[in-house]
Amino acid sequence: QVQLVESVGGLVQAGGSLRLSCAASGKIFSINAMNWYRQAPGKQRELVAAITSADSTVYADSVKGRFTISRDNAKNTVYLQMNSLKPEDTAVYYCRVRTPDGYLYWGQGTQVTVSS
């Protein structure tokens, strides 16, 4: 069993910052990719940022230059630093990890609300 526990999101004003974390625990020995997704009301879930085991990163165009993904392999934790937040960043944010044998695990989701 593998569990992903995300930090609490929150309400922030436009232009503000927020940092999300997602910690994996349980029978997990190593992790390949660690990703953050988000889903806004009425929209499909979309990839926000991804980081590989080699620390290569990918970002959605909408968050480039504002969000930073990082990971702490010793803690099996991935972070998402979100700066210059905009109302359109409002969504439920989910972390996802992929193990070397191809299994995918999702976090429970955390609400981020950005007020204008």
SELUM-815463 format. One record per atom (N, C-alpha, C, CB): x, y, z; atom name. Coordinates in steps of 0.1 Angstrom, whole numbers, always signed. Glycine has a CB too. Example, Ala and Ser with C-alpha at 12.3 -4.5 7.8 and 13.67 -1.06 7.14 Angstrom:
REM residues 2
site xx=+132; yy=-57; zz=+78; site=N
site xx=+123; yy=-45; zz=+78; site=CA
site xx=+132; yy=-33; zz=+78; site=C
site xx=+113; yy=-45; zz=+90; site=CB
site xx=+128; yy=-22; zz=+71; site=N
site xx=+137; yy=-11; zz=+71; site=CA
site xx=+129; yy=+0; zz=+79; site=C
site xx=+141; yy=-6; zz=+57; site=CB
END
This chain:
REM residues 116
site xx=+8; yy=-12; zz=+0; site=N
site xx=+0; yy=+0; zz=+0; site=CA
site xx=+9; yy=+12; zz=+0; site=C
site xx=-9; yy=+0; zz=+12; site=CB
site xx=+5; yy=+22; zz=-8; site=N
site xx=+12; yy=+35; zz=-9; site=CA
site xx=+2; yy=+46; zz=-7; site=C
site xx=+19; yy=+36; zz=-23; site=CB
site xx=+5; yy=+55; zz=+1; site=N
site xx=-3; yy=+66; zz=+4; site=CA
site xx=+4; yy=+79; zz=+0; site=C
site xx=-8; yy=+67; zz=+19; site=CB
site xx=-4; yy=+88; zz=-6; site=N
site xx=+1; yy=+102; zz=-9; site=CA
site xx=-7; yy=+112; zz=-1; site=C
site xx=+1; yy=+105; zz=-24; site=CB
site xx=+0; yy=+120; zz=+7; site=N
site xx=-7; yy=+129; zz=+16; site=CA
site xx=-2; yy=+143; zz=+11; site=C
site xx=-4; yy=+127; zz=+31; site=CB
site xx=-12; yy=+151; zz=+7; site=N
site xx=-9; yy=+165; zz=+2; site=CA
site xx=-11; yy=+175; zz=+14; site=C
site xx=-18; yy=+168; zz=-10; site=CB
site xx=-4; yy=+185; zz=+13; site=N
site xx=-6; yy=+196; zz=+23; site=CA
site xx=-19; yy=+203; zz=+20; site=C
site xx=+6; yy=+206; zz=+23; site=CB
site xx=-24; yy=+210; zz=+29; site=N
site xx=-36; yy=+218; zz=+28; site=CA
site xx=-33; yy=+230; zz=+18; site=C
site xx=-42; yy=+223; zz=+41; site=CB
site xx=-42; yy=+232; zz=+9; site=N
site xx=-41; yy=+244; zz=+0; site=CA
site xx=-45; yy=+256; zz=+7; site=C
site xx=-49; yy=+242; zz=-13; site=CB
site xx=-54; yy=+264; zz=+1; site=N
site xx=-59; yy=+275; zz=+8; site=CA
site xx=-64; yy=+286; zz=-1; site=C
site xx=-48; yy=+281; zz=+17; site=CB
site xx=-67; yy=+297; zz=+5; site=N
site xx=-73; yy=+309; zz=-2; site=CA
site xx=-62; yy=+320; zz=-2; site=C
site xx=-86; yy=+314; zz=+5; site=CB
site xx=-58; yy=+325; zz=-13; site=N
site xx=-48; yy=+335; zz=-14; site=CA
site xx=-52; yy=+346; zz=-24; site=C
site xx=-34; yy=+329; zz=-19; site=CB
site xx=-48; yy=+358; zz=-22; site=N
site xx=-51; yy=+368; zz=-31; site=CA
site xx=-43; yy=+368; zz=-44; site=C
site xx=-49; yy=+382; zz=-25; site=CB
site xx=-48; yy=+373; zz=-55; site=N
site xx=-40; yy=+373; zz=-67; site=CA
site xx=-27; yy=+380; zz=-65; site=C
site xx=-48; yy=+381; zz=-78; site=CB
site xx=-16; yy=+374; zz=-70; site=N
site xx=-3; yy=+380; zz=-68; site=CA
site xx=+4; yy=+373; zz=-57; site=C
site xx=-3; yy=+394; zz=-66; site=CB
site xx=-3; yy=+365; zz=-49; site=N
site xx=+3; yy=+359; zz=-37; site=CA
site xx=+10; yy=+346; zz=-41; site=C
site xx=-8; yy=+357; zz=-27; site=CB
site xx=+15; yy=+339; zz=-30; site=N
site xx=+22; yy=+327; zz=-32; site=CA
site xx=+17; yy=+316; zz=-23; site=C
site xx=+37; yy=+329; zz=-29; site=CB
site xx=+19; yy=+304; zz=-27; site=N
site xx=+15; yy=+292; zz=-19; site=CA
site xx=+24; yy=+281; zz=-22; site=C
site xx=+0; yy=+289; zz=-22; site=CB
site xx=+27; yy=+273; zz=-13; site=N
site xx=+36; yy=+261; zz=-15; site=CA
site xx=+28; yy=+248; zz=-11; site=C
site xx=+49; yy=+262; zz=-7; site=CB
site xx=+27; yy=+239; zz=-20; site=N
site xx=+21; yy=+226; zz=-18; site=CA
site xx=+32; yy=+216; zz=-16; site=C
site xx=+11; yy=+223; zz=-30; site=CB
site xx=+28; yy=+206; zz=-8; site=N
site xx=+37; yy=+194; zz=-7; site=CA
site xx=+29; yy=+181; zz=-8; site=C
site xx=+45; yy=+195; zz=+6; site=CB
site xx=+36; yy=+171; zz=-12; site=N
site xx=+29; yy=+158; zz=-13; site=CA
site xx=+39; yy=+147; zz=-9; site=C
site xx=+24; yy=+155; zz=-28; site=CB
site xx=+36; yy=+140; zz=+2; site=N
site xx=+45; yy=+130; zz=+7; site=CA
site xx=+40; yy=+116; zz=+5; site=C
site xx=+48; yy=+133; zz=+22; site=CB
site xx=+49; yy=+108; zz=+0; site=N
site xx=+45; yy=+94; zz=-3; site=CA
site xx=+50; yy=+85; zz=+9; site=C
site xx=+51; yy=+89; zz=-16; site=CB
site xx=+42; yy=+76; zz=+13; site=N
site xx=+46; yy=+67; zz=+24; site=CA
site xx=+40; yy=+53; zz=+21; site=C
site xx=+41; yy=+72; zz=+37; site=CB
site xx=+45; yy=+43; zz=+28; site=N
site xx=+40; yy=+29; zz=+26; site=CA
site xx=+51; yy=+21; zz=+19; site=C
site xx=+27; yy=+29; zz=+19; site=CB
site xx=+46; yy=+11; zz=+12; site=N
site xx=+56; yy=+2; zz=+5; site=CA
site xx=+60; yy=+8; zz=-8; site=C
site xx=+49; yy=-12; zz=+3; site=CB
site xx=+68; yy=+18; zz=-7; site=N
site xx=+74; yy=+25; zz=-19; site=CA
site xx=+89; yy=+26; zz=-17; site=C
site xx=+67; yy=+39; zz=-21; site=CB
site xx=+96; yy=+20; zz=-26; site=N
site xx=+110; yy=+19; zz=-25; site=CA
site xx=+118; yy=+30; zz=-33; site=C
site xx=+115; yy=+6; zz=-28; site=CB
site xx=+112; yy=+33; zz=-44; site=N
site xx=+117; yy=+44; zz=-53; site=CA
site xx=+106; yy=+50; zz=-61; site=C
site xx=+129; yy=+38; zz=-61; site=CB
site xx=+109; yy=+61; zz=-66; site=N
site xx=+99; yy=+69; zz=-74; site=CA
site xx=+105; yy=+74; zz=-86; site=C
site xx=+92; yy=+80; zz=-66; site=CB
site xx=+99; yy=+73; zz=-97; site=N
site xx=+104; yy=+79; zz=-110; site=CA
site xx=+98; yy=+93; zz=-111; site=C
site xx=+100; yy=+71; zz=-122; site=CB
site xx=+88; yy=+95; zz=-119; site=N
site xx=+83; yy=+108; zz=-121; site=CA
site xx=+73; yy=+112; zz=-109; site=C
site xx=+75; yy=+109; zz=-134; site=CB
site xx=+74; yy=+125; zz=-106; site=N
site xx=+64; yy=+131; zz=-96; site=CA
site xx=+58; yy=+142; zz=-103; site=C
site xx=+72; yy=+135; zz=-83; site=CB
site xx=+45; yy=+143; zz=-103; site=N
site xx=+38; yy=+153; zz=-111; site=CA
site xx=+27; yy=+160; zz=-102; site=C
site xx=+31; yy=+146; zz=-123; site=CB
site xx=+24; yy=+172; zz=-107; site=N
site xx=+13; yy=+179; zz=-101; site=CA
site xx=+3; yy=+182; zz=-113; site=C
site xx=+17; yy=+193; zz=-95; site=CB
site xx=-10; yy=+179; zz=-110; site=N
site xx=-21; yy=+181; zz=-119; site=CA
site xx=-30; yy=+191; zz=-112; site=C
site xx=-28; yy=+168; zz=-123; site=CB
site xx=-39; yy=+196; zz=-120; site=N
site xx=-50; yy=+204; zz=-114; site=CA
site xx=-63; yy=+203; zz=-122; site=C
site xx=-46; yy=+219; zz=-113; site=CB
site xx=-74; yy=+205; zz=-115; site=N
site xx=-87; yy=+204; zz=-122; site=CA
site xx=-96; yy=+215; zz=-117; site=C
site xx=-93; yy=+190; zz=-120; site=CB
site xx=-99; yy=+224; zz=-126; site=N
site xx=-109; yy=+235; zz=-123; site=CA
site xx=-123; yy=+230; zz=-125; site=C
site xx=-105; yy=+247; zz=-131; site=CB
site xx=-133; yy=+236; zz=-119; site=N
site xx=-147; yy=+232; zz=-121; site=CA
site xx=-150; yy=+233; zz=-136; site=C
site xx=-156; yy=+241; zz=-113; site=CB
site xx=-156; yy=+222; zz=-141; site=N
site xx=-161; yy=+221; zz=-155; site=CA
site xx=-150; yy=+219; zz=-165; site=C
site xx=-168; yy=+233; zz=-158; site=CB
site xx=-137; yy=+217; zz=-160; site=N
site xx=-126; yy=+215; zz=-169; site=CA
site xx=-120; yy=+201; zz=-167; site=C
site xx=-116; yy=+226; zz=-168; site=CB
site xx=-112; yy=+197; zz=-177; site=N
site xx=-105; yy=+184; zz=-175; site=CA
site xx=-93; yy=+186; zz=-167; site=C
site xx=-101; yy=+179; zz=-189; site=CB
site xx=-88; yy=+175; zz=-161; site=N
site xx=-76; yy=+176; zz=-153; site=CA
site xx=-64; yy=+178; zz=-162; site=C
site xx=-74; yy=+163; zz=-144; site=CB
site xx=-55; yy=+187; zz=-158; site=N
site xx=-44; yy=+190; zz=-167; site=CA
site xx=-31; yy=+189; zz=-159; site=C
site xx=-45; yy=+205; zz=-172; site=CB
site xx=-20; yy=+186; zz=-166; site=N
site xx=-7; yy=+186; zz=-160; site=CA
site xx=-2; yy=+200; zz=-158; site=C
site xx=+3; yy=+178; zz=-169; site=CB
site xx=+3; yy=+202; zz=-146; site=N
site xx=+8; yy=+215; zz=-142; site=CA
site xx=+23; yy=+215; zz=-143; site=C
site xx=+4; yy=+219; zz=-128; site=CB
site xx=+29; yy=+205; zz=-137; site=N
site xx=+44; yy=+204; zz=-137; site=CA
site xx=+48; yy=+189; zz=-134; site=C
site xx=+50; yy=+213; zz=-126; site=CB
site xx=+60; yy=+186; zz=-139; site=N
site xx=+65; yy=+172; zz=-137; site=CA
site xx=+80; yy=+173; zz=-134; site=C
site xx=+62; yy=+163; zz=-149; site=CB
site xx=+84; yy=+163; zz=-126; site=N
site xx=+99; yy=+163; zz=-124; site=CA
site xx=+103; yy=+148; zz=-123; site=C
site xx=+102; yy=+169; zz=-110; site=CB
site xx=+114; yy=+145; zz=-130; site=N
site xx=+118; yy=+131; zz=-131; site=CA
site xx=+128; yy=+128; zz=-120; site=C
site xx=+125; yy=+128; zz=-145; site=CB
site xx=+132; yy=+116; zz=-119; site=N
site xx=+142; yy=+112; zz=-109; site=CA
site xx=+155; yy=+118; zz=-112; site=C
site xx=+144; yy=+96; zz=-109; site=CB
site xx=+158; yy=+123; zz=-124; site=N
site xx=+170; yy=+130; zz=-127; site=CA
site xx=+168; yy=+145; zz=-126; site=C
site xx=+175; yy=+127; zz=-141; site=CB
site xx=+157; yy=+149; zz=-120; site=N
site xx=+154; yy=+163; zz=-117; site=CA
site xx=+152; yy=+171; zz=-130; site=C
site xx=+165; yy=+170; zz=-110; site=CB
site xx=+148; yy=+165; zz=-141; site=N
site xx=+143; yy=+172; zz=-153; site=CA
site xx=+129; yy=+177; zz=-150; site=C
site xx=+144; yy=+163; zz=-166; site=CB
site xx=+126; yy=+189; zz=-154; site=N
site xx=+113; yy=+194; zz=-152; site=CA
site xx=+105; yy=+198; zz=-164; site=C
site xx=+114; yy=+206; zz=-142; site=CB
site xx=+92; yy=+198; zz=-163; site=N
site xx=+84; yy=+202; zz=-174; site=CA
site xx=+72; yy=+210; zz=-168; site=C
site xx=+78; yy=+190; zz=-183; site=CB
site xx=+68; yy=+221; zz=-174; site=N
site xx=+58; yy=+229; zz=-169; site=CA
site xx=+47; yy=+232; zz=-180; site=C
site xx=+63; yy=+243; zz=-164; site=CB
site xx=+35; yy=+234; zz=-176; site=N
site xx=+25; yy=+238; zz=-185; site=CA
site xx=+28; yy=+253; zz=-189; site=C
site xx=+11; yy=+237; zz=-179; site=CB
site xx=+25; yy=+257; zz=-201; site=N
site xx=+28; yy=+270; zz=-205; site=CA
site xx=+22; yy=+281; zz=-196; site=C
site xx=+23; yy=+272; zz=-220; site=CB
site xx=+10; yy=+278; zz=-191; site=N
site xx=+3; yy=+287; zz=-183; site=CA
site xx=+10; yy=+290; zz=-169; site=C
site xx=-11; yy=+282; zz=-180; site=CB
site xx=+19; yy=+282; zz=-165; site=N
site xx=+25; yy=+284; zz=-152; site=CA
site xx=+40; yy=+286; zz=-153; site=C
site xx=+23; yy=+272; zz=-143; site=CB
site xx=+46; yy=+286; zz=-165; site=N
site xx=+60; yy=+287; zz=-166; site=CA
site xx=+64; yy=+301; zz=-161; site=C
site xx=+64; yy=+286; zz=-181; site=CB
site xx=+75; yy=+301; zz=-154; site=N
site xx=+80; yy=+313; zz=-148; site=CA
site xx=+74; yy=+317; zz=-135; site=C
site xx=+79; yy=+324; zz=-158; site=CB
site xx=+63; yy=+310; zz=-131; site=N
site xx=+56; yy=+313; zz=-119; site=CA
site xx=+56; yy=+302; zz=-109; site=C
site xx=+41; yy=+317; zz=-122; site=CB
site xx=+56; yy=+290; zz=-114; site=N
site xx=+56; yy=+278; zz=-105; site=CA
site xx=+69; yy=+271; zz=-106; site=C
site xx=+44; yy=+268; zz=-109; site=CB
site xx=+73; yy=+265; zz=-95; site=N
site xx=+85; yy=+257; zz=-95; site=CA
site xx=+82; yy=+243; zz=-88; site=C
site xx=+96; yy=+264; zz=-87; site=CB
site xx=+86; yy=+232; zz=-95; site=N
site xx=+84; yy=+219; zz=-89; site=CA
site xx=+98; yy=+214; zz=-84; site=C
site xx=+78; yy=+209; zz=-99; site=CB
site xx=+98; yy=+208; zz=-73; site=N
site xx=+110; yy=+202; zz=-67; site=CA
site xx=+107; yy=+190; zz=-60; site=C
site xx=+118; yy=+213; zz=-58; site=CB
site xx=+117; yy=+182; zz=-56; site=N
site xx=+115; yy=+170; zz=-49; site=CA
site xx=+126; yy=+167; zz=-39; site=C
site xx=+114; yy=+158; zz=-59; site=CB
site xx=+123; yy=+160; zz=-29; site=N
site xx=+132; yy=+155; zz=-19; site=CA
site xx=+131; yy=+140; zz=-18; site=C
site xx=+129; yy=+162; zz=-4; site=CB
site xx=+141; yy=+134; zz=-25; site=N
site xx=+140; yy=+119; zz=-26; site=CA
site xx=+141; yy=+112; zz=-13; site=C
site xx=+151; yy=+114; zz=-36; site=CB
site xx=+149; yy=+118; zz=-4; site=N
site xx=+150; yy=+111; zz=+10; site=CA
site xx=+137; yy=+111; zz=+17; site=C
site xx=+161; yy=+119; zz=+18; site=CB
site xx=+128; yy=+120; zz=+14; site=N
site xx=+115; yy=+121; zz=+21; site=CA
site xx=+104; yy=+117; zz=+12; site=C
site xx=+113; yy=+135; zz=+26; site=CB
site xx=+107; yy=+112; zz=+0; site=N
site xx=+97; yy=+108; zz=-10; site=CA
site xx=+86; yy=+119; zz=-11; site=C
site xx=+90; yy=+95; zz=-6; site=CB
site xx=+91; yy=+131; zz=-12; site=N
site xx=+82; yy=+143; zz=-12; site=CA
site xx=+84; yy=+152; zz=-24; site=C
site xx=+83; yy=+151; zz=+1; site=CB
site xx=+73; yy=+157; zz=-30; site=N
site xx=+74; yy=+166; zz=-41; site=CA
site xx=+67; yy=+179; zz=-36; site=C
site xx=+67; yy=+160; zz=-54; site=CB
site xx=+72; yy=+190; zz=-41; site=N
site xx=+67; yy=+203; zz=-38; site=CA
site xx=+63; yy=+211; zz=-50; site=C
site xx=+78; yy=+211; zz=-30; site=CB
site xx=+54; yy=+220; zz=-48; site=N
site xx=+50; yy=+229; zz=-59; site=CA
site xx=+50; yy=+243; zz=-53; site=C
site xx=+37; yy=+225; zz=-65; site=CB
site xx=+60; yy=+251; zz=-56; site=N
site xx=+60; yy=+265; zz=-52; site=CA
site xx=+52; yy=+273; zz=-62; site=C
site xx=+74; yy=+270; zz=-50; site=CB
site xx=+42; yy=+280; zz=-58; site=N
site xx=+34; yy=+288; zz=-67; site=CA
site xx=+35; yy=+303; zz=-64; site=C
site xx=+19; yy=+283; zz=-67; site=CB
site xx=+40; yy=+310; zz=-73; site=N
site xx=+41; yy=+325; zz=-71; site=CA
site xx=+33; yy=+332; zz=-81; site=C
site xx=+56; yy=+329; zz=-72; site=CB
site xx=+31; yy=+345; zz=-79; site=N
site xx=+23; yy=+353; zz=-88; site=CA
site xx=+10; yy=+347; zz=-92; site=C
site xx=+31; yy=+357; zz=-100; site=CB
site xx=+3; yy=+342; zz=-82; site=N
site xx=-10; yy=+334; zz=-85; site=CA
site xx=-20; yy=+343; zz=-91; site=C
site xx=-15; yy=+328; zz=-72; site=CB
site xx=-28; yy=+336; zz=-100; site=N
site xx=-39; yy=+343; zz=-107; site=CA
site xx=-52; yy=+336; zz=-104; site=C
site xx=-36; yy=+343; zz=-122; site=CB
site xx=-63; yy=+343; zz=-105; site=N
site xx=-76; yy=+337; zz=-103; site=CA
site xx=-78; yy=+324; zz=-112; site=C
site xx=-87; yy=+346; zz=-106; site=CB
site xx=-72; yy=+324; zz=-123; site=N
site xx=-73; yy=+312; zz=-132; site=CA
site xx=-65; yy=+300; zz=-127; site=C
site xx=-69; yy=+315; zz=-146; site=CB
site xx=-57; yy=+302; zz=-117; site=N
site xx=-50; yy=+291; zz=-110; site=CA
site xx=-59; yy=+283; zz=-100; site=C
site xx=-38; yy=+296; zz=-104; site=CB
site xx=-71; yy=+289; zz=-98; site=N
site xx=-80; yy=+282; zz=-89; site=CA
site xx=-84; yy=+268; zz=-94; site=C
site xx=-93; yy=+291; zz=-87; site=CB
site xx=-82; yy=+258; zz=-85; site=N
site xx=-85; yy=+245; zz=-89; site=CA
site xx=-82; yy=+235; zz=-77; site=C
site xx=-76; yy=+240; zz=-102; site=CB
site xx=-85; yy=+223; zz=-79; site=N
site xx=-81; yy=+213; zz=-70; site=CA
site xx=-68; yy=+207; zz=-76; site=C
site xx=-92; yy=+201; zz=-68; site=CB
site xx=-57; yy=+207; zz=-68; site=N
site xx=-44; yy=+203; zz=-72; site=CA
site xx=-42; yy=+188; zz=-67; site=C
site xx=-33; yy=+212; zz=-67; site=CB
site xx=-37; yy=+180; zz=-76; site=N
site xx=-34; yy=+166; zz=-72; site=CA
site xx=-19; yy=+163; zz=-75; site=C
site xx=-43; yy=+157; zz=-80; site=CB
site xx=-13; yy=+155; zz=-67; site=N
site xx=+0; yy=+150; zz=-70; site=CA
site xx=-2; yy=+136; zz=-75; site=C
site xx=+10; yy=+151; zz=-57; site=CB
site xx=+8; yy=+132; zz=-83; site=N
site xx=+8; yy=+118; zz=-88; site=CA
site xx=+23; yy=+113; zz=-89; site=C
site xx=+1; yy=+117; zz=-102; site=CB
site xx=+25; yy=+101; zz=-85; site=N
site xx=+38; yy=+96; zz=-86; site=CA
site xx=+38; yy=+83; zz=-94; site=C
site xx=+45; yy=+93; zz=-72; site=CB
site xx=+49; yy=+80; zz=-101; site=N
site xx=+50; yy=+68; zz=-109; site=CA
site xx=+62; yy=+60; zz=-103; site=C
site xx=+52; yy=+71; zz=-124; site=CB
site xx=+60; yy=+47; zz=-100; site=N
site xx=+71; yy=+39; zz=-95; site=CA
site xx=+78; yy=+32; zz=-107; site=C
site xx=+66; yy=+28; zz=-86; site=CB
site xx=+90; yy=+27; zz=-105; site=N
site xx=+98; yy=+21; zz=-116; site=CA
site xx=+90; yy=+10; zz=-122; site=C
site xx=+111; yy=+16; zz=-110; site=CB
site xx=+81; yy=+3; zz=-115; site=N
site xx=+74; yy=-8; zz=-122; site=CA
site xx=+61; yy=-3; zz=-128; site=C
site xx=+71; yy=-19; zz=-112; site=CB
site xx=+60; yy=+10; zz=-129; site=N
site xx=+49; yy=+15; zz=-137; site=CA
site xx=+36; yy=+18; zz=-130; site=C
site xx=+46; yy=+6; zz=-148; site=CB
site xx=+35; yy=+16; zz=-117; site=N
site xx=+23; yy=+19; zz=-109; site=CA
site xx=+22; yy=+34; zz=-107; site=C
site xx=+23; yy=+12; zz=-95; site=CB
site xx=+9; yy=+39; zz=-108; site=N
site xx=+6; yy=+53; zz=-106; site=CA
site xx=-2; yy=+54; zz=-93; site=C
site xx=-2; yy=+59; zz=-118; site=CB
site xx=+2; yy=+64; zz=-85; site=N
site xx=-6; yy=+67; zz=-73; site=CA
site xx=-9; yy=+82; zz=-72; site=C
site xx=+3; yy=+64; zz=-60; site=CB
site xx=-21; yy=+85; zz=-68; site=N
site xx=-26; yy=+99; zz=-68; site=CA
site xx=-29; yy=+103; zz=-53; site=C
site xx=-40; yy=+100; zz=-76; site=CB
site xx=-26; yy=+116; zz=-51; site=N
site xx=-30; yy=+122; zz=-38; site=CA
site xx=-45; yy=+125; zz=-38; site=C
site xx=-22; yy=+135; zz=-36; site=CB
site xx=-50; yy=+129; zz=-26; site=N
site xx=-64; yy=+131; zz=-24; site=CA
site xx=-69; yy=+144; zz=-30; site=C
site xx=-67; yy=+131; zz=-10; site=CB
site xx=-60; yy=+153; zz=-34; site=N
site xx=-64; yy=+166; zz=-39; site=CA
site xx=-65; yy=+176; zz=-28; site=C
site xx=-77; yy=+165; zz=-46; site=CB
site xx=-61; yy=+188; zz=-32; site=N
site xx=-62; yy=+200; zz=-23; site=CA
site xx=-66; yy=+212; zz=-30; site=C
site xx=-48; yy=+202; zz=-16; site=CB
site xx=-75; yy=+219; zz=-24; site=N
site xx=-82; yy=+231; zz=-30; site=CA
site xx=-73; yy=+243; zz=-29; site=C
site xx=-95; yy=+234; zz=-24; site=CB
site xx=-70; yy=+249; zz=-41; site=N
site xx=-64; yy=+262; zz=-41; site=CA
site xx=-73; yy=+272; zz=-47; site=C
site xx=-50; yy=+262; zz=-49; site=CB
site xx=-76; yy=+283; zz=-40; site=N
site xx=-85; yy=+293; zz=-45; site=CA
site xx=-77; yy=+307; zz=-45; site=C
site xx=-98; yy=+294; zz=-36; site=CB
site xx=-78; yy=+313; zz=-56; site=N
site xx=-71; yy=+326; zz=-58; site=CA
site xx=-82; yy=+337; zz=-60; site=C
site xx=-60; yy=+326; zz=-69; site=CB
site xx=-82; yy=+346; zz=-52; site=N
site xx=-92; yy=+357; zz=-53; site=CA
site xx=-87; yy=+369; zz=-60; site=C
site xx=-98; yy=+361; zz=-39; site=CB
site xx=-95; yy=+376; zz=-68; site=N
site xx=-91; yy=+387; zz=-76; site=CA
site xx=-91; yy=+400; zz=-68; site=C
site xx=-99; yy=+389; zz=-88; site=CB
END
